[in-house]
């Protein structure tokens, strides 16, 4: 299983409601033929310097990740929703041990 992790920083002046609406669009996303578990939330502010929000997506394998990553609606959300809201995004994909499989 592959976990995709995205950490984002919000542009100055972007409100909480705007970023929450964008995160909800991702939570509602469905990619035909791809099963995945997506979690998204804003930072709790427990430590200074943290990113403003995180998105994690668990996918069965590399092929599923590629279909998710190339999905038209997913890319629209990235471009049209998160592009204007974020000053930076960082991503990493890594393999989870088999015993952590939840899908």
N, C-alpha and C positions, 0 to 999 in steps of 0.2 A: 504494500500500500504506500502511496505517495501522499505526503502532506505538503501543501502549498501554503506559505505564510506570507502575508503582506502587512507591512507596517507603514502607516501614513502619518504625515504631518499636515495639519490644516493651515490654509492661508490665513493671514491676519484679516479679521473682519468677517470670517465665515461663522455663522451661528450654529449652535447645537442642533437646532431643528433641521437645518440643511444637511449636516453630516449624517444625522440619524435617518433622514429620508433616503439618502444614498445607500446607507448600510442596509436599510430595509429592502430597497430594490434588489440588492444582491441576495439577501435572504430569500426573496421570492423567486429568484432566477431558477428556471428549469432549462436544462440542455437536453434536447431529444437524444435518447440512446445512451445517456451518461448518468450513472448513479453517483452521487457525491453527497458529502455532509459538509455544509458550510456553517461556520459560526463567525459572528462579527460583533464587535462592541467597542465602545469608547474607553479610553484609559481612565482608571479610577483616581489618578493623581496621587498615588501613594509614594511616588518617588519623583523627584525633579529630573527633568531631562528626558523622560520617556516619550515615545511616540504618542500621537493623539488617539489613534485607533488601530485595531488589528482585525485581520480577516484570516481565518484558517479554512482550508478546503481539503478534505480527505477524499482521495480518488483511488480506485482499484489498482491502476497501473499507469505506465507512461502513455499508452494509447488513449486512455480516458482523460489524462491530463491534457494531452494535445488537443483533443476534441473540445474540452472545456475552454482551453486557452484561445482557441480559434473561433469559438461560437460568436455569431454575429451580434446577438443581444448582449452577451457578456462584454464584447468590445465596444458596443454603443455605450453601455453603462460606464465603462472605464474612461472613454473619451469624453462623453457629453456630461456625465454627472461628476465623476471624480477628478477629471482634468481641471475644471474650473475651481474646485474646492480645495485641492491639495497643492502644497508647495513642494512636497517630495513623497515618493513611494519607494519602498525597498521590498524586494521579493526574494524568497528562497524556497526551493523545493528539496525535500529529503525523503529518504526511504524510512518507513516505520517498520519495526520488527513485526513479524507475523502475529505474535501474541497480542498486539495492540489493534488488530483488525476489528473494526466496528461496522463495516458495511456488509 
